[in-house]
Structures are given as structure tokens and as C-alpha cells.
């Protein structure tokens, strides 16, 4: 099992565009949820924004998994 610092290094890759896209999607979904809670928009808009936040969160998760897998340490056999 990797240590916490190894796990953090596998995700923290500021030189890769994928890393920044993942962060942007996470911030966007967080911002949408914050807006939904503060503004309390009408039903149709609430539904559309909720779906957007959910899709953003799923995409950010998918990018996180890609970063994690692409930076996995090589095992020698």
C-alpha cells in the first residue's frame, strides 16, 4: 500500500494539463453547488444546474483516476 506522500505525488502534477482540467472541473461543480444553495433558483434551472454539477463531478473523478493510473510506479518483473 502506498504511503500518503506517494499517493499525493501521483495526483499532484501541475505540469500536466489534465491536472488543471481536473481542478477546474472540481471547482466548477463546487461553485455550482454553492450557487444552488445560496440562490435557491426555480425548479427547472435547479434541475439543469444540479445535472451540470453532477456531470462535472463525475468527469473530475474520471480525470483523477486517469492521473492516478498514468503515474503508477513501474513494477519490475
DONUGU-418613 format. One record per atom (N, C-alpha, C): x negated, y, z; residue in three letters; residue number from 1; atom name. Coordinates in steps of 0.001 Angstrom, whole numbers, plus 500000, padded with zeros to 6 digits. Each point is the difference from the previous one (the first is absolute). Last residue first. Layout:
N
rec px->X, py->Y, pz->Z, residuo->Ala, num->NUM, atomo->CA
...
***
This chain:
77
rec px->490437, py->493001, pz->486769, residuo->Unk, num->77, atomo->N
rec px->500329, py->498571, pz->500136, residuo->Unk, num->77, atomo->CA
rec px->498803, py->499140, pz->499668, residuo->Unk, num->77, atomo->C
rec px->501515, py->505349, pz->501826, residuo->Unk, num->76, atomo->N
rec px->499089, py->499172, pz->499212, residuo->Unk, num->76, atomo->CA
rec px->500345, py->498539, pz->500231, residuo->Unk, num->76, atomo->C
rec px->502997, py->504741, pz->500162, residuo->Unk, num->75, atomo->N
rec px->499562, py->498834, pz->500754, residuo->Unk, num->75, atomo->CA
rec px->499109, py->499164, pz->499104, residuo->Unk, num->75, atomo->C
rec px->501540, py->505491, pz->500302, residuo->Unk, num->74, atomo->N
rec px->499723, py->498816, pz->499177, residuo->Unk, num->74, atomo->CA
rec px->499525, py->498868, pz->500886, residuo->Unk, num->74, atomo->C
rec px->503392, py->504053, pz->501537, residuo->Unk, num->73, atomo->N
rec px->498600, py->499595, pz->499950, residuo->Unk, num->73, atomo->CA
rec px->499833, py->498718, pz->499184, residuo->Unk, num->73, atomo->C
rec px->503920, py->503578, pz->498992, residuo->Unk, num->72, atomo->N
rec px->499731, py->498861, pz->500869, residuo->Unk, num->72, atomo->CA
rec px->498530, py->499611, pz->499884, residuo->Unk, num->72, atomo->C
rec px->502708, py->503548, pz->497733, residuo->Unk, num->71, atomo->N
rec px->498776, py->500276, pz->500752, residuo->Unk, num->71, atomo->CA
rec px->499665, py->498872, pz->500967, residuo->Unk, num->71, atomo->C
rec px->503877, py->499924, pz->497206, residuo->Unk, num->70, atomo->N
rec px->498905, py->500315, pz->499079, residuo->Unk, num->70, atomo->CA
rec px->498690, py->500263, pz->500737, residuo->Unk, num->70, atomo->C
rec px->504095, py->499156, pz->502438, residuo->Unk, num->69, atomo->N
rec px->499535, py->498808, pz->499284, residuo->Unk, num->69, atomo->CA
rec px->498792, py->500287, pz->499102, residuo->Unk, num->69, atomo->C
rec px->502044, py->503574, pz->502419, residuo->Unk, num->68, atomo->N
rec px->499523, py->499002, pz->500955, residuo->Unk, num->68, atomo->CA
rec px->499404, py->498802, pz->499272, residuo->Unk, num->68, atomo->C
rec px->502167, py->503372, pz->497495, residuo->Unk, num->67, atomo->N
rec px->498730, py->500473, pz->500543, residuo->Unk, num->67, atomo->CA
rec px->499372, py->498955, pz->500915, residuo->Unk, num->67, atomo->C
rec px->504299, py->499043, pz->498413, residuo->Unk, num->66, atomo->N
rec px->499001, py->499957, pz->498911, residuo->Unk, num->66, atomo->CA
rec px->498632, py->500466, pz->500480, residuo->Unk, num->66, atomo->C
rec px->503611, py->500374, pz->502976, residuo->Unk, num->65, atomo->N
rec px->499624, py->498594, pz->499826, residuo->Unk, num->65, atomo->CA
rec px->498962, py->499863, pz->498890, residuo->Unk, num->65, atomo->C
rec px->501827, py->504226, pz->500626, residuo->Unk, num->64, atomo->N
rec px->499177, py->499649, pz->501154, residuo->Unk, num->64, atomo->CA
rec px->499523, py->498561, pz->499892, residuo->Unk, num->64, atomo->C
rec px->503074, py->501552, pz->496835, residuo->Unk, num->63, atomo->N
rec px->498667, py->500551, pz->499746, residuo->Unk, num->63, atomo->CA
rec px->499051, py->499681, pz->501151, residuo->Unk, num->63, atomo->C
rec px->504496, py->498743, pz->500524, residuo->Unk, num->62, atomo->N
rec px->499399, py->499213, pz->498934, residuo->Unk, num->62, atomo->CA
rec px->498576, py->500489, pz->499690, residuo->Unk, num->62, atomo->C
rec px->502582, py->502474, pz->503063, residuo->Unk, num->61, atomo->N
rec px->499611, py->498712, pz->500577, residuo->Unk, num->61, atomo->CA
rec px->499290, py->499143, pz->498960, residuo->Unk, num->61, atomo->C
rec px->501842, py->504007, pz->498532, residuo->Unk, num->60, atomo->N
rec px->498824, py->500268, pz->500845, residuo->Unk, num->60, atomo->CA
rec px->499506, py->498707, pz->500645, residuo->Unk, num->60, atomo->C
rec px->503993, py->499767, pz->497546, residuo->Unk, num->59, atomo->N
rec px->498845, py->500223, pz->499111, residuo->Unk, num->59, atomo->CA
rec px->498725, py->500258, pz->500791, residuo->Unk, num->59, atomo->C
rec px->504005, py->499636, pz->502430, residuo->Unk, num->58, atomo->N
rec px->499645, py->498699, pz->499424, residuo->Unk, num->58, atomo->CA
rec px->498799, py->500139, pz->499061, residuo->Unk, num->58, atomo->C
rec px->501794, py->503949, pz->501834, residuo->Unk, num->57, atomo->N
rec px->499375, py->499192, pz->501051, residuo->Unk, num->57, atomo->CA
rec px->499566, py->498637, pz->499469, residuo->Unk, num->57, atomo->C
rec px->502419, py->502865, pz->497121, residuo->Unk, num->56, atomo->N
rec px->498666, py->500541, pz->500282, residuo->Unk, num->56, atomo->CA
rec px->499268, py->499166, pz->501042, residuo->Unk, num->56, atomo->C
rec px->504489, py->498929, pz->499123, residuo->Unk, num->55, atomo->N
rec px->499144, py->499617, pz->498866, residuo->Unk, num->55, atomo->CA
rec px->498580, py->500517, pz->500207, residuo->Unk, num->55, atomo->C
rec px->503181, py->501316, pz->503184, residuo->Unk, num->54, atomo->N
rec px->499769, py->498561, pz->500084, residuo->Unk, num->54, atomo->CA
rec px->499084, py->499524, pz->498874, residuo->Unk, num->54, atomo->C
rec px->501417, py->504479, pz->500007, residuo->Unk, num->53, atomo->N
rec px->499074, py->499764, pz->501110, residuo->Unk, num->53, atomo->CA
rec px->499666, py->498518, pz->500121, residuo->Unk, num->53, atomo->C
rec px->503251, py->501225, pz->496830, residuo->Unk, num->52, atomo->N
rec px->498674, py->500495, pz->499598, residuo->Unk, num->52, atomo->CA
rec px->498970, py->499736, pz->501100, residuo->Unk, num->52, atomo->C
rec px->504476, py->499013, pz->500960, residuo->Unk, num->51, atomo->N
rec px->499443, py->499033, pz->499048, residuo->Unk, num->51, atomo->CA
rec px->498614, py->500423, pz->499519, residuo->Unk, num->51, atomo->C
rec px->502332, py->502992, pz->502741, residuo->Unk, num->50, atomo->N
rec px->499646, py->498805, pz->500770, residuo->Unk, num->50, atomo->CA
rec px->499393, py->498935, pz->499095, residuo->Unk, num->50, atomo->C
rec px->501716, py->503894, pz->498013, residuo->Unk, num->49, atomo->N
rec px->498745, py->500268, pz->500703, residuo->Unk, num->49, atomo->CA
rec px->499550, py->498799, pz->500835, residuo->Unk, num->49, atomo->C
rec px->504172, py->499715, pz->497805, residuo->Unk, num->48, atomo->N
rec px->498926, py->500096, pz->499009, residuo->Unk, num->48, atomo->CA
rec px->498653, py->500223, pz->500686, residuo->Unk, num->48, atomo->C
rec px->503856, py->499995, pz->502737, residuo->Unk, num->47, atomo->N
rec px->499761, py->498675, pz->499435, residuo->Unk, num->47, atomo->CA
rec px->498822, py->500034, pz->499022, residuo->Unk, num->47, atomo->C
rec px->501486, py->504080, pz->501803, residuo->Unk, num->46, atomo->N
rec px->499369, py->499186, pz->501054, residuo->Unk, num->46, atomo->CA
rec px->499655, py->498616, pz->499459, residuo->Unk, num->46, atomo->C
rec px->502485, py->502871, pz->497275, residuo->Unk, num->45, atomo->N
rec px->498600, py->500419, pz->500051, residuo->Unk, num->45, atomo->CA
rec px->499239, py->499189, pz->501041, residuo->Unk, num->45, atomo->C
rec px->504616, py->499268, pz->499749, residuo->Unk, num->44, atomo->N
rec px->499350, py->499596, pz->498750, residuo->Unk, num->44, atomo->CA
rec px->498522, py->500333, pz->499988, residuo->Unk, num->44, atomo->C
rec px->502661, py->501374, pz->503917, residuo->Unk, num->43, atomo->N
rec px->499877, py->498561, pz->499758, residuo->Unk, num->43, atomo->CA
rec px->499251, py->499582, pz->498760, residuo->Unk, num->43, atomo->C
rec px->498890, py->504872, pz->502192, residuo->Unk, num->42, atomo->N
rec px->501236, py->499255, pz->499736, residuo->Unk, num->42, atomo->CA
rec px->499721, py->498571, pz->499526, residuo->Unk, num->42, atomo->C
rec px->496245, py->502277, pz->503147, residuo->Unk, num->41, atomo->N
rec px->500674, py->500321, pz->498726, residuo->Unk, num->41, atomo->CA
rec px->501285, py->499181, pz->499826, residuo->Unk, num->41, atomo->C
rec px->496543, py->501276, pz->503947, residuo->Unk, num->40, atomo->N
rec px->501254, py->499248, pz->499953, residuo->Unk, num->40, atomo->CA
rec px->500801, py->500328, pz->498734, residuo->Unk, num->40, atomo->C
rec px->495534, py->501672, pz->501936, residuo->Unk, num->39, atomo->N
rec px->500992, py->500722, pz->499203, residuo->Unk, num->39, atomo->CA
rec px->501371, py->499333, pz->499986, residuo->Unk, num->39, atomo->C
rec px->496177, py->498104, pz->502459, residuo->Unk, num->38, atomo->N
rec px->500175, py->501404, pz->500389, residuo->Unk, num->38, atomo->CA
rec px->501187, py->500633, pz->499281, residuo->Unk, num->38, atomo->C
rec px->498705, py->495473, pz->499097, residuo->Unk, num->37, atomo->N
rec px->500391, py->500116, pz->501398, residuo->Unk, num->37, atomo->CA
rec px->500266, py->501436, pz->500417, residuo->Unk, num->37, atomo->C
rec px->498490, py->498982, pz->495595, residuo->Unk, num->36, atomo->N
rec px->501303, py->499371, pz->500218, residuo->Unk, num->36, atomo->CA
rec px->500474, py->500170, pz->501440, residuo->Unk, num->36, atomo->C
rec px->495639, py->501468, pz->498847, residuo->Unk, num->35, atomo->N
rec px->501028, py->500873, pz->499440, residuo->Unk, num->35, atomo->CA
rec px->501395, py->499433, pz->500251, residuo->Unk, num->35, atomo->C
rec px->496384, py->497314, pz->501203, residuo->Unk, num->34, atomo->N
rec px->500077, py->501160, pz->500885, residuo->Unk, num->34, atomo->CA
rec px->501075, py->500967, pz->499514, residuo->Unk, num->34, atomo->C
rec px->499018, py->496356, pz->497258, residuo->Unk, num->33, atomo->N
rec px->500716, py->499561, pz->501203, residuo->Unk, num->33, atomo->CA
rec px->500145, py->501158, pz->500981, residuo->Unk, num->33, atomo->C
rec px->497446, py->500796, pz->496171, residuo->Unk, num->32, atomo->N
rec px->501406, py->499809, pz->499632, residuo->Unk, num->32, atomo->CA
rec px->500817, py->499595, pz->501223, residuo->Unk, num->32, atomo->C
rec px->495331, py->500348, pz->500511, residuo->Unk, num->31, atomo->N
rec px->500620, py->501313, pz->499827, residuo->Unk, num->31, atomo->CA
rec px->501480, py->499897, pz->499645, residuo->Unk, num->31, atomo->C
rec px->497438, py->496050, pz->500245, residuo->Unk, num->30, atomo->N
rec px->500161, py->500576, pz->501341, residuo->Unk, num->30, atomo->CA
rec px->500681, py->501363, pz->499927, residuo->Unk, num->30, atomo->C
rec px->498873, py->497917, pz->495964, residuo->Unk, num->29, atomo->N
rec px->501106, py->499288, pz->500639, residuo->Unk, num->29, atomo->CA
rec px->500236, py->500516, pz->501411, residuo->Unk, num->29, atomo->C
rec px->496352, py->501838, pz->497680, residuo->Unk, num->28, atomo->N
rec px->501255, py->500339, pz->499343, residuo->Unk, num->28, atomo->CA
rec px->501184, py->499305, pz->500662, residuo->Unk, num->28, atomo->C
rec px->495615, py->498932, pz->501422, residuo->Unk, num->27, atomo->N
rec px->500396, py->501340, pz->500446, residuo->Unk, num->27, atomo->CA
rec px->501330, py->500419, pz->499386, residuo->Unk, num->27, atomo->C
rec px->498162, py->495943, pz->498574, residuo->Unk, num->26, atomo->N
rec px->500380, py->499890, pz->501408, residuo->Unk, num->26, atomo->CA
rec px->500441, py->501355, pz->500551, residuo->Unk, num->26, atomo->C
rec px->498318, py->499861, pz->495620, residuo->Unk, num->25, atomo->N
rec px->501295, py->499332, pz->500077, residuo->Unk, num->25, atomo->CA
rec px->500476, py->499853, pz->501443, residuo->Unk, num->25, atomo->C
rec px->495681, py->501763, pz->499261, residuo->Unk, num->24, atomo->N
rec px->501018, py->500936, pz->499517, residuo->Unk, num->24, atomo->CA
rec px->501398, py->499380, pz->500078, residuo->Unk, num->24, atomo->C
rec px->496268, py->497283, pz->501064, residuo->Unk, num->23, atomo->N
rec px->500251, py->501020, pz->501028, residuo->Unk, num->23, atomo->CA
rec px->501086, py->500976, pz->499578, residuo->Unk, num->23, atomo->C
rec px->498630, py->496784, pz->496850, residuo->Unk, num->22, atomo->N
rec px->500648, py->499342, pz->501121, residuo->Unk, num->22, atomo->CA
rec px->500337, py->501019, pz->501090, residuo->Unk, num->22, atomo->C
rec px->497451, py->501507, pz->496411, residuo->Unk, num->21, atomo->N
rec px->501375, py->499763, pz->499576, residuo->Unk, num->21, atomo->CA
rec px->500799, py->499332, pz->501119, residuo->Unk, num->21, atomo->C
rec px->495418, py->500584, pz->500640, residuo->Unk, num->20, atomo->N
rec px->500703, py->501279, pz->500107, residuo->Unk, num->20, atomo->CA
rec px->501452, py->499879, pz->499549, residuo->Unk, num->20, atomo->C
rec px->497229, py->496185, pz->499602, residuo->Unk, num->19, atomo->N
rec px->500085, py->500386, pz->501407, residuo->Unk, num->19, atomo->CA
rec px->500813, py->501279, pz->500155, residuo->Unk, num->19, atomo->C
rec px->498894, py->498518, pz->495673, residuo->Unk, num->18, atomo->N
rec px->501038, py->499157, pz->500586, residuo->Unk, num->18, atomo->CA
rec px->500236, py->500355, pz->501469, residuo->Unk, num->18, atomo->C
rec px->496395, py->501895, pz->497516, residuo->Unk, num->17, atomo->N
rec px->501272, py->500669, pz->499773, residuo->Unk, num->17, atomo->CA
rec px->501168, py->499239, pz->500614, residuo->Unk, num->17, atomo->C
rec px->494863, py->499886, pz->501867, residuo->Unk, num->16, atomo->N
rec px->500892, py->499319, pz->499056, residuo->Unk, num->16, atomo->CA
rec px->501322, py->500742, pz->499899, residuo->Unk, num->16, atomo->C
rec px->496415, py->501121, pz->503049, residuo->Unk, num->15, atomo->N
rec px->499476, py->500206, pz->498640, residuo->Unk, num->15, atomo->CA
rec px->500882, py->499347, pz->498936, residuo->Unk, num->15, atomo->C
rec px->500720, py->499708, pz->504899, residuo->Unk, num->14, atomo->N
rec px->500361, py->501297, pz->499426, residuo->Unk, num->14, atomo->CA
rec px->499460, py->500255, pz->498600, residuo->Unk, num->14, atomo->C
rec px->501152, py->495912, pz->503341, residuo->Unk, num->13, atomo->N
rec px->499184, py->500084, pz->498791, residuo->Unk, num->13, atomo->CA
rec px->500293, py->501318, pz->499288, residuo->Unk, num->13, atomo->C
rec px->501453, py->496734, pz->504397, residuo->Unk, num->12, atomo->N
rec px->499530, py->501375, pz->499858, residuo->Unk, num->12, atomo->CA
rec px->499020, py->500075, pz->498837, residuo->Unk, num->12, atomo->C
rec px->501821, py->495763, pz->501272, residuo->Unk, num->11, atomo->N
rec px->501082, py->500875, pz->499562, residuo->Unk, num->11, atomo->CA
rec px->499535, py->501426, pz->499734, residuo->Unk, num->11, atomo->C
rec px->497028, py->496621, pz->501572, residuo->Unk, num->10, atomo->N
rec px->500596, py->499437, pz->498787, residuo->Unk, num->10, atomo->CA
rec px->501117, py->500888, pz->499465, residuo->Unk, num->10, atomo->C
rec px->497843, py->501017, pz->504128, residuo->Unk, num->9, atomo->N
rec px->499127, py->500280, pz->498852, residuo->Unk, num->9, atomo->CA
rec px->500578, py->499474, pz->498699, residuo->Unk, num->9, atomo->C
rec px->502233, py->498993, pz->504069, residuo->Unk, num->8, atomo->N
rec px->500127, py->501426, pz->499678, residuo->Unk, num->8, atomo->CA
rec px->499156, py->500357, pz->498788, residuo->Unk, num->8, atomo->C
rec px->499616, py->495657, pz->501729, residuo->Unk, num->7, atomo->N
rec px->501314, py->500184, pz->499386, residuo->Unk, num->7, atomo->CA
rec px->500195, py->501455, pz->499582, residuo->Unk, num->7, atomo->C
rec px->496145, py->498950, pz->502416, residuo->Unk, num->6, atomo->N
rec px->499934, py->499416, pz->498653, residuo->Unk, num->6, atomo->CA
rec px->501320, py->500198, pz->499265, residuo->Unk, num->6, atomo->C
rec px->499818, py->501318, pz->504487, residuo->Unk, num->5, atomo->N
rec px->499211, py->500912, pz->499161, residuo->Unk, num->5, atomo->CA
rec px->499863, py->499465, pz->498575, residuo->Unk, num->5, atomo->C
rec px->502207, py->497324, pz->503244, residuo->Unk, num->4, atomo->N
rec px->500793, py->501185, pz->499685, residuo->Unk, num->4, atomo->CA
rec px->499223, py->500963, pz->499103, residuo->Unk, num->4, atomo->C
rec px->498692, py->494855, pz->499619, residuo->Unk, num->3, atomo->N
rec px->500117, py->500952, pz->501103, residuo->Unk, num->3, atomo->CA
rec px->500793, py->501218, pz->499535, residuo->Unk, num->3, atomo->C
rec px->500785, py->495029, pz->497874, residuo->Unk, num->2, atomo->N
rec px->499143, py->501188, pz->499925, residuo->Unk, num->2, atomo->CA
rec px->500226, py->500917, pz->501200, residuo->Unk, num->2, atomo->C
rec px->500407, py->494525, pz->499789, residuo->Unk, num->1, atomo->N
rec px->500845, py->501183, pz->500000, residuo->Unk, num->1, atomo->CA
rec px->499114, py->501240, pz->500000, residuo->Unk, num->1, atomo->C
***
